[in-house]
């Protein structure tokens, strides 16, 4: 699946001022993350378990 075919959505953890926006797209294998201000730049992907660990960590911080 190409980057353009993924259903990207703005993360609820993104800044409310529009200056630190992150978009995510879910697939069976991974969570893909990109900068919404420049979607032409490469994105990264992390396994679903790794993403869940990150979200738990971020929620505690």
GROMACS elastic network, one bead per residue, 0.5 to 0.9 nm:
[ bonds ]
;  ai    aj funct       b0    kb
    1     4     6  0.82519   500
    1     5     6  0.62356   500
    1     6     6  0.70195   500
    2     5     6  0.52982   500
    2     6     6  0.67692   500
    3     6     6  0.55535   500
    3     7     6  0.87965   500
    3     8     6  0.88358   500
    3    25     6  0.89992   500
    3    43     6  0.86110   500
    4     7     6  0.80480   500
    4     8     6  0.86150   500
    5     8     6  0.87850   500
    6    25     6  0.61025   500
    6    26     6  0.77319   500
    6    27     6  0.81122   500
    7    24     6  0.82113   500
    7    25     6  0.55772   500
    7    26     6  0.74513   500
    8    23     6  0.59551   500
    8    24     6  0.53611   500
    8    26     6  0.78728   500
    8    32     6  0.86015   500
    8    33     6  0.87223   500
    8    34     6  0.89097   500
    9    22     6  0.84092   500
    9    23     6  0.51558   500
    9    24     6  0.55426   500
    9    25     6  0.64766   500
   10    13     6  0.83573   500
   10    14     6  0.71165   500
   10    21     6  0.69420   500
   10    22     6  0.58623   500
   10    24     6  0.63831   500
   10    25     6  0.89706   500
   10    36     6  0.76331   500
   11    14     6  0.54695   500
   11    21     6  0.74214   500
   11    22     6  0.57091   500
   11    23     6  0.53791   500
   11    24     6  0.62718   500
   12    15     6  0.82274   500
   12    22     6  0.86839   500
   13    16     6  0.87443   500
   13    21     6  0.82821   500
   13    22     6  0.78189   500
   14    17     6  0.87382   500
   14    18     6  0.77346   500
   14    19     6  0.85124   500
   14    20     6  0.59048   500
   14    22     6  0.56811   500
   14    23     6  0.82400   500
   15    18     6  0.58944   500
   15    19     6  0.64617   500
   15    20     6  0.51641   500
   15    21     6  0.60030   500
   15    22     6  0.85420   500
   16    19     6  0.77600   500
   16    20     6  0.80763   500
   16    21     6  0.82824   500
   17    20     6  0.75495   500
   17    21     6  0.86966   500
   18    21     6  0.58682   500
   18    37     6  0.87210   500
   19    37     6  0.81813   500
   20    35     6  0.80955   500
   20    36     6  0.84306   500
   20    37     6  0.82651   500
   21    34     6  0.87350   500
   21    35     6  0.62595   500
   21    36     6  0.56024   500
   21    37     6  0.69135   500
   22    33     6  0.68230   500
   22    34     6  0.58353   500
   22    36     6  0.54901   500
   22    37     6  0.82698   500
   23    32     6  0.81838   500
   23    33     6  0.57675   500
   23    34     6  0.53833   500
   23    35     6  0.62853   500
   23    36     6  0.56848   500
   24    31     6  0.65964   500
   24    32     6  0.53835   500
   24    34     6  0.65036   500
   24    35     6  0.89914   500
   25    30     6  0.85069   500
   25    31     6  0.58445   500
   25    32     6  0.50975   500
   25    33     6  0.67089   500
   25    34     6  0.87549   500
   26    29     6  0.81368   500
   26    30     6  0.63061   500
   26    32     6  0.63477   500
   26    48     6  0.86828   500
   27    30     6  0.53628   500
   27    31     6  0.62663   500
   27    32     6  0.78367   500
   27    48     6  0.89554   500
   28    31     6  0.83336   500
   28    48     6  0.83642   500
   29    46     6  0.85696   500
   29    47     6  0.63490   500
   29    48     6  0.69459   500
   30    45     6  0.60317   500
   30    46     6  0.54104   500
   30    48     6  0.52215   500
   30    49     6  0.86762   500
   30    50     6  0.89947   500
   30    51     6  0.83247   500
   31    44     6  0.84227   500
   31    45     6  0.55002   500
   31    46     6  0.54389   500
   31    47     6  0.61699   500
   31    48     6  0.59750   500
   31    51     6  0.68574   500
   32    43     6  0.67289   500
   32    44     6  0.56777   500
   32    46     6  0.65184   500
   32    47     6  0.87721   500
   33    43     6  0.55833   500
   33    44     6  0.54421   500
   33    45     6  0.61038   500
   33    46     6  0.81590   500
   34    37     6  0.88131   500
   34    38     6  0.81487   500
   34    39     6  0.66277   500
   34    41     6  0.77508   500
   34    42     6  0.72125   500
   34    44     6  0.67335   500
   34    45     6  0.89159   500
   35    38     6  0.57130   500
   35    39     6  0.60422   500
   35    40     6  0.88877   500
   35    41     6  0.76461   500
   35    42     6  0.87578   500
   35    43     6  0.74724   500
   36    39     6  0.54987   500
   38    41     6  0.59521   500
   39    42     6  0.76276   500
   39    43     6  0.80536   500
   40    43     6  0.86324   500
   46    49     6  0.82080   500
   46    50     6  0.61657   500
   46    51     6  0.62201   500
   47    50     6  0.51910   500
   47    51     6  0.62089   500
   47    52     6  0.86805   500
   48    51     6  0.50309   500
   48    52     6  0.61642   500
   48    53     6  0.86465   500
   49    52     6  0.51114   500
   49    53     6  0.62711   500
   49    54     6  0.86832   500
   50    53     6  0.50959   500
   50    54     6  0.62343   500
   50    55     6  0.87312   500
   51    54     6  0.50188   500
   51    55     6  0.62035   500
   51    56     6  0.86475   500
   52    55     6  0.51536   500
   52    56     6  0.62384   500
   52    57     6  0.86224   500
   53    56     6  0.51799   500
   53    57     6  0.61935   500
   53    58     6  0.86239   500
   54    57     6  0.50443   500
   54    58     6  0.60575   500
   54    59     6  0.85416   500
   55    58     6  0.50179   500
   55    59     6  0.60464   500
   55    60     6  0.86846   500
   56    59     6  0.51901   500
   56    60     6  0.65000   500
   56    61     6  0.89802   500
   57    60     6  0.53081   500
   57    61     6  0.65083   500
   58    61     6  0.51802   500
